[in-house]
Amino acid sequence: MPSKYKTSVITTQYWRPGENYLQRITDSVRHKIEDGDIVTISEKAISTALGNLIDEEHVKASLLARFLARYWMRYVWGYVLGLLCHLRKRTIHRCRTYPLKEGSVHKQVALQYAGFLQSLMHGSEGGIDGSNLPYSYVSLTLKNADQIAQKIFDHIKSRLGKNVTIIIVDTDKTYSIGSFHFTPRPKPISGIHSFGGFLAYVFGRFFMLTQRATPVAIAGSEMEAERVLEVAKIANRSRGVGAGRTVWDMAERFNVSLTAVSWDMLDKVEHKPIVIIRLPSSKER
């Protein structure tokens, strides 16, 4: 993608469950978009607004989930896969000291909602994510992301009269070998292959393949996967990490335990769920 693409990052209040995300998005981009713009939106923000969450505090861990937390995470990821995947020292340390109680119930959620191969990931199993969420909540992936993207497009079109492209983006990575794109997370856009769970992640990381944020839905125009991936990459870098890239980072930021971050704490953080991307006019090129 040309480096001359312009980005406009939209800062909003934290989106809580029950948020009217359609109105929030439309109000946020009013007077800021033009025909032909690309409006990218965080999947996590939409999932949170829709209440697409699980409270892990009420989950009971199975024997398999406890095994994954105690042995698979601490030893296989901590001493083997973490090194093979070139993980940061801090991430490897977190694997080696993986919390047994919270980790076990998290693995149970991964097993139930994402499946065995996804549960073997060291984090973001099947797109399940606890960052930028309070207490023991984690978000699930959107089951109907295509329909939601179309709703956003239609709402902006009817309210603002603008023809834009809507792309919903997840921070989980897509890996590329030439024109072949694959991701461990489920349900990416057409042109990106999803398979293998943690095996796809290990392969992509071990061989240090090109990695970019994953687009999960697009509406308003047709774009090749390569171009959408570049848009997702720009949007992800522009958006930042909110309260923290991981639950560990978030807890450290607020100086609390892993499950003690509150809604009020998150309200105090700048959130950037929307990034507008525009190709300059011919006069500006």
C-alpha positions, 0 to 999 in steps of 0.5 A: 500500500502506498505510504501516502495513505492518510490516517485519522485516528478517532478517540472515543470513550470506552465502549461498554456492553449495551453501547449503541455502536452504530450511533457511536461510530456514525457520530464519531466519523461525522464531518470527518469522512469523504466518499471513498474513505476506508473506515476501520473498526476494532472487533474487540470494541464491537464485541464489547458493545454487543456484550459478546463476553464471557465472565470466567469467574463463573467457569469451572475448569476441567482436568484437561484445562488444568493440565494445559495451564500447569504443564502445557503453558508453563513448560511446553510454551515456557521452555520450547515453543516460546523459544521456537516462536521467538517470543519476547523474554517477558512473554516467555517469563509469563508463560513459565509463571502462568497463573494456575487458577485464572489460567485454568478457567481461561483454558476451559473457555478456550476449549468450549468456545474455540476447540482443542487446537485453539486452546493450545495457543499461548494467548488469544485462543481462537480470538478470545481475548481479555485485554481492555476488559475488566475483571474476569471478562473475555471477549469472543469473536463476532459470529456475524461480522459480515452482517455487522460490517454491512449494518455499519455501512448502511447506517453511515450511508443513510445518516451521512450520505457517504459511500465508504468501505467498512473493515472490521479488524482484529489484532490477531495476526495473519501470516503471508507467504507471497500471495498465500495468507493464513491465520490461526484465528477463525473466520477471517475475510475471504482470501485468508485461510484459517486452519491449524490453530496453534500449529499455524501460529507456530509455523508463522512465528518460527519462520518469521513470516510477514505478519499483519492484523487480521481483517474479519469483515468488509462491506461497501466495496471489494478489495483484494486480500493483500490490500485489505491486510495492508489497511489492517496493518496501518489501522492496527498500528495507528490505533495503539493498545488502549489499556494494554496489549495483554491482561498482564500489561493492563494489570501492571498499568493500573497496579492491580491483580490480573482480575482487578481492573475495573470498568472505571479504570478503563473509562480513564484510558484513551480508546481509539476503536476507529481509524479512517484511512484515505488515499490523498487526491491527485493534487496531493500526490 
